[in-house]
Amino acid sequence: MFVLLQQVRSLDPVANVDRITDVLIEDGIIRAFAPSEIPPDTQIQPCAGKILAPGLIDLYSHSGEPGFEERETLTSIEQAAIAGGFTQLNLLPDTHPAIDNPASVTQIRTKFPKVNCWGALTLGTEGQQLTELAELAAAGIIGFTDGKALPNLTLIRRALEYLHPIQKPVALWACDPGLAGKGVIRQGANSMRFGLPGVPTMAESAPLSALLECVAEIGTPVHLMRISTARGVELIRDAKSRGVPVTASTTWLHLLLDTDAVGTYDPNLRLDPPLGNKHDRDALIQAVQDGIIDAIAVDHSPYTYEEKTVAFGEAPPGVIGLELALPLLWSNLVESGRWSALTLWQSLTTRSAQCLNQSFQSKDLILFAPNEKWTVDHSNLRSLSTNTSWLNHSITGRVLEIFNTEALA
């Protein structure tokens, strides 16, 4: 059966093209853009206002399974990713047991071949002893990370030296737990006003400075996760200008909200790193526009209702986001005019691929309706968890369908 997507807005983040065109599809497979001939009995599907663009890449997110299946299973997180337009999912290794050996990688990839795994840098992601890096690399991991703070610089240096010849991505989070202390909000006027212990900017900038020195000295490329401060942006800008081989990402929620939102004391806004102050958020938005921050990560972190329904300071940090990131980023940053549609798409596709040392070749296109309203609730979410401040709220923008492009190759 042939379907013609008529006058759909097509985004090509590789060629940097944003155009209105017709697209011919046969049984879910794209046959032609701007077809010169249309087969008889083709169904015409008006798509004015809809977006057709490559499937998205999520750099890092948390699964519940194995160990915490009540939060999220591999099946549910895969379904949530697809529902949100993410056709490449890269799972962090901090499951229970951790993804720190070839057998655990094989077990996941056998059941879910479309799900990629980060391999743990340290045994049990405990930051004490390096894993068998070469064996993990051979098992087919996407790269190495613990997804946690690694304050031991000697261990980081040794890991970067060992990983230099392996040529797999390594992702590190610059955070000093000692400097962060018991803070739950970015330090500033709002932390005092809300009566919550603050996390100083230096909890990110100090370890980031040290980490950048290590990378400059050793030369192993590193991806910097969860950048959340204006000072972090300055340090990365300077490092890149000096040719230090780093890429960087921030999370979608740090681009949408700042500490003003924490005044609700909603435990679903308890994040790690915490939401920045307004100037941090503005700096991150501009840094993505400028390419200093290369990509946006979802960092999907599911928790049960019971785990999150506690006082703000006692809540485990993290929120779900795979089904929410695209519509909320579009409505807040593209519709507002701060970014172009291509800037958003590149930060979720081509630039994400570069952070993973990949060339971007998406075989999937998603059809996104930026004006379609829906309610974020149990019946509409594919994720098992609902820890989001948008729960029971109406948002605008939804992925309608995914198409395959193999026929065009």
N, C-alpha and C positions, 0 to 999 in steps of 0.2 A: 504494500500500500504506500502510495506517495503522498507526502504532505508538503505544502509550500508555506514556509514562514514568511509572510508578506510584510515588507517594510520593517524588518527587525533592526534594531541598532546593534551592529556588530563591532566588538572591541577586539583588536589584535595587539596585545601588549608587546609582542616581539617586533612587529613592523611599525609599532606606534601609530596605528590607524584606528580611527573612530568614524564609522560610516553607517548610513542607512542602506540596506540591501534586502534582496529576496534570497531565501535559502531553501534548497530542495532536499527533502529527507525521504529515505525509503526504509521502512521497518526499523526506525530508530538510528539509521546510519546516514550521515550527511553525504550527499552525492555531488552537490555543486552549490557555489555561491553565484548569485546573479545569473541563473541558468538562462541560456538562450532558447531552450526548448522545454516545455512543460508537458509531461506525459498525460494522456487522457485520463479522466476520472481522478485527477489529483485533488485532494482536499485542500482548500485554501484556508489558512489560519491567520487572520489579521493579527499582527504583532506590533503595531505602532505603540511606542512607549516601553516596549520590553527590550531586554538586553540579552544578546547571545555572545558568550565569551568563554575562554578556556576555564576548565575546572581549577579550583584553588588548591594551594599547598599549605598545609598547617605544619609549621616547623617543629613544634613540640606540644604535646598534650599528655594528660595523665589518664590511664585506664584504671578501673578497679580490679579487673581480672588480670592475673590471678591474685587471690588473697582477699579482695574486698568486692566480691561480686554484687553485694547489695547496693553499692554505689554505682557501678557501671560494669557491664560485661563487654567482651570484645565485639560481640554481635551488636549491642546497643550503641557503642561508641562509633562503630562503622556506619550504622544506620543514621546516627546523628550527624556524622561528618557529611554523608551523602545529602541529607536533607538540607544542610547548610551550604552546599556547593563545593565542599572540600573533597576532591577526588584523589588526593595524596595525603595520607595521615601518617605522622611519625611519632610513635609512642615513647615516652620517657621510661627509663628502666627501673623506677622506684616502686615496682610492684612487690608482692610478697609470695614466693621468693622473688628476688630481684633478677632482672635480665642481665646476669653477669657471667654466663657460661654458654657455650655453643648449643647445648641441649635445650635450654629455655628459648633460644632464638628459633631453633628448628621447630619446636612445639607450636609456637605462635604462627610462624610463617606457613606451616603445613595446613593449619586450620583456616588461616586468614591470609592468603597470599598477597592481597592488596594492601595489607597493613605493614608498614615498615617499623622497625624497632631501632631505637638508640641502644647501644651497648654500654653497660656501666663502666666507668673509669676505675672504680674501686669496688672491692668485694662487698656485696650487700648495700652498695651506695653509701657506705659508712665513712668514707673519707680517710681510711687508715692504710689500706694495702691495695696496690694496683692489681687489676684483673690480668688474665692472660690476653693481652691486647691483640697479638697476632692471631690467636685462635678465634677470638671473637670477630675480628675483621674477616677472616675466612668463612665464617658462618653466615655472612650476608647482612650484617647490620648496616644501618645508614651512616653511622658515625658513633662517636664516643661522648658521653656526658654522664654525670650523676644527676643533673637537674637540681642540684643542691649547692649551697655555698661550700667551697673548698678553701678554708683559711690557711692550710698548710702549704706555703709557697715552695718548700723543698719538694714536696710531693708533686705539685704542679710542674715544677721545672723538670723533674725526672720524667713525668708523663709526656711533656712536650718533646723532650729529647727522644724518647722511645717511639713516639708517634710520627716523628718527622719522616722516616722512610716508608711508613705504612700508607700515607696519603689518604687518610679518611678524615672527614670533618670532625672537629672537636669543638664542643660547645661548653662554655664556662659561664658561671654566674658570679659577677663581682659583688660580693656581700660579705661584710665582716659581722658575724653574729655578736661578737663582743661589743662592738660599737652600737649595733642595733639594740642590744639589751632587751628589755621587755616592751619596747615600743610597738605600737599598733597603728600609728598614723604618722605621716610625714611631719617632722618638726616644723613649727611655724605658728603663726597667729591662731590658726584654727585648732591646732593641738592644744593650745592653752585655753582657748574659748570653750572647747568641748570637754576639757578635763581628761584627756586621754594622753598616755605617755607617748612621746614623739621619737621617731627614728631620724637621726641627723643625716644630712646629705652626705657627710663624710663616710657613713656606713657603706655607701656605694663608691664614692670617688676615691677613697684611700686604697681599697683593694683593687679598684680598676686601674689606678696609676701603677701599682706594683705589677699587676698582670700585664699591662701594656709594655712595661720594661722587660719582662720575661719574654714576651713574644718578639719584641724588637731584637733582643739578644740572641734568641735561639732560632727564630725564623720559621717556626711551625705556624701555619695559618690557624687562626682561632675565630670562632663565632662567639660574640658576646651577647648573652641572653638577658632579657628583662631589664634593659636600660630604662631608668625611670626618672632621672633628674636632668635639669638643665646643665649642671656641672658635668655629668656623664657625657652629654652631647658635646660639650666643649673639648673634653679630653679625647674623645674619639675623632672629632674633627681634626685636632692637632696631630694625632697619631696617623691618620690617613694621609694628611698632607706630607708627613715624613716617610711615607711608604711602608708603614708597619702593616703586615698582612692580616688585617682584621675585617670582619663584617659584624653587623650589629642588628639586633631586633628589639622592639618594645612590644608590649601586649596591647591588644585592641582596646581594653578597658582603660589603660593609662592615656589613651588618645581621646577618650570620650568624657571622662569624669576627672575631677580633682577633689581636694579635701573638702570643698564646700558641700559635696554630696554626703560626707560622713556625718554631718549634723543630724541625719535621721537615725543614726546608730544602728542601721540595718546591718546585721552580721554578714550579709552577703556582699558587703563592701569591704570586708576585712581581707586584705590581699597582702602578699609578700613577693616583691617589695610593695609597700603601701602606695596608694594613690598619691600623686605628687601635688604640690601647690599649683596655683594657676600658672605661674611662670614656667614651672616644669612642664606642664601639659602643653602650653604654647610652644615651648622649645622643641618638644617631641614632635608635634604636628609639623613644624617647619623643617625639622631634621629629616622626616620622611619625605617631604616635598623636595628637599635638597639632595637626598640620597646619602646623607650622613648616617641616618638609620636606614639600613637597607630594606628591612622587611618587617611585617607585622605577624606576630604569633598569637594564637588563640590561648594557649596554655590552659586548656579545658581542664578543670579540677572538680570532679563531682564529689559531693558529700550527701549523706542522707539528711532527711528532715531533722532527725533527732540530733545529729552532730552539729548542725548549723543553728538550731533554734536555742541559742544560749546568748549570754551577754556578749557585746561586741568584742571585748578584749579577750574573751575565752574561746571564741569561734576559731576553728581551723581555717587558715588562709586559703582562699581560692573560690572560683565560681565556674559554672559551666559557660560555654560560649560558642560551641561549634555551629549551633543553629541560629545564633543571634548576631554574630560578628559582622557578617556581610550586610544585612539590612540596616543595622544601626550605624555602621561606618558610612554606608552610602547616604543615609538620610541626614546624618550629622555633619559629614565632611564634604561630600560631593554635592548634595542638594543645596548646602549652604554656600557653595562656591569656593571653599577653602582649597579643595583639591579638584583636579580634573578626574574624570572617570578612569582614564588610563593610569594616572598616578596611583589610585587605589588598587587597580587590578595588577599593576606591575609589582606593587609591594606585597601582593598575595600570590604571585605566580613567578614571573621571570627572576625577580630579585631574590625571592625565597629559594629558587633553584640554585642561584649563584652561591647562596650561603651554604648549600649542601654540596657544592662542587659538581653540580649537574648542569647539563645543557637542557634548556626547557623545551620539551617536545610533548605537549599534552595531546592525548588521543580522545579526550572528552571535552565537550562543550556544554555549558549549562545555560538554561533559559531562565532568566531572572526577571521577575516582575517588581520593579522598585516601588510601584504604587499600590500593591495589593496589601490590604490590612489583614492581620490575624492576631489572635490572642495567645499569649504565652501561657500555656497551662498544661496539665498532665495529658490531656487528650491530643494536644498538638505537638508535643515534644517527643522525640525519639529517645532522648537520653533518659536513663532511669532516674536520675536526680533532677531536682528543680531548684537548686541553690543559685538563684539569680534575683537581683532586685527588680527585674522586669516581670516577675511571676504575676500572672493575672492582669497584666497590662496589655493594651493593644499596641502593636508596633507595625511599621509599614515596610514592606519589602519581603519577597519570598521566592525561593528557587522552585520552579515549576517542573522542570524536567532536565534530564541529562541525555546528551546525544553522543554517539561515537563517530570519530572522524577517520577511522582506518581506511575507508574507501578512497580518501583523498590522497593517501600516501603514494 
